[in-house]
Amino acid sequence: MIVYGIKNCDTVKKSTEWLKNHNVAFEFHDYKSKGITEDKLREWTRQVSWEILVNKKGTTWKKLDDAVKNSVVDDASAIELMRSHTSLIKRPVIEDNGKIVAVGFNEKEYAEKLT
């Protein structure tokens, strides 16, 4: 299992603590320091919509120019923006064998899907 996120993100910290406390083995991929490939983002948008992956509630989104925000209309434009602003990717994205099993932190969902 791979947890994708940013190590100083509170939601990622809650998620990884939950996983540790429930003895769920995982590898952590910090896309702030390690980056994220366009291929990986394409793979994710085939599994869940870009609207789920782009965090429109965060400060990174709110700081973007309205023209940039309005230009995000499909997978391609969302992927381009997420590649250039990795902080826009909702956190964490949890993958098991290449399949997304969770986006964000929801304790009930984790209990159902990850234990």
N, C-alpha and C positions, 0 to 999 in steps of 0.2 A: 504494500500500500504506500502511496506517495501523497504527502500533504504539500500542496503548493500554496505559498503565501509569502508574507514578509514577517521576519522574526520579531519585529517590535510592535506588530499589530495586536491590539488587545483581543480581538476576536480569534486570531490565530493562536494566541497564548491560551485562551479558554479551550479551544478545540484540541490542541496538543495535550493540555493537562487532562482533559476528559479521556482522550485516547490512552494516555499513560495510566490513569487511574483505573481504566477498564482493561488493562493489559492487552491493548491492541498494538501490534507491532507496526511501525511506519518509518518511512524515510522522509526527511524534510527537504524541500527544494525552495530556497529563497529566491524568488524571481526578481527581487530588487538587486541582489548581488550576482546571481547566476544568469539572470535574463530568462527569457521565454522565447521559444522559436515560433515563427509564423506557422510552421507545420503543426505544432502542438495546439496553437490557438484555433487553427482550421479544424483539427480533430475534435476539439472541445465544442466548437460551434455546430458540428454535425451531431453532437449528442444532446446539447442543450442550446437554447436560443441565445443569441448575443445579448438580448435584453436582460437575461439572467446574469451573464458574465460581466457586463459593464455596470460598475457600481455608481449609480447616479446620485446616491445619498452622501457620498464622501466629499471631502474638501477639494480633492483633485478635480473632480467633475465640476464642482461649483466655481472653481477658479478659471475654468476654461472660457474662452470667448464664445459668445452665443453662436457665431458663425460656425465654429468648430463643432459645438454641440449639435447644431442643426444638420451638420454634414454626415452625422452618424445615422445611416438609414438602412444598412444591410450588413451581412457578415463581413464583406470585404472592408468596408469603411470602419467597422468596429474593430476588426483585427488590426488594421493599420494604426488606429489610435491606441489600442491596448499595447501594441509593441512599443510605441514611442512613449507611452505613459503607463508603465506597469502597475502603478498605484491605482489605476482605474479598474483593475481586475478584482472582482468581488472575492473576498477571502474568507476562509481558505477554499481551494478546490481540492477535493479528495478523490483520488483515482485508485482503483484496484484493478490490476491487470489491464491497464489502458482504458478502463471504463469509469466515467465519472459516477461516483456513488453519493456525493454530497457537495453542495456549494453553500458556503456560509456555515454558521453554527446554529444547530437546532438539536437540543439534547434528546428530544423524543425521536427525531429522525435518526440520530446517531445510534440510539439504543436499538431501534428496529433494524437498521441496515448494517451496522458495524460490529455488532457483538454476536 
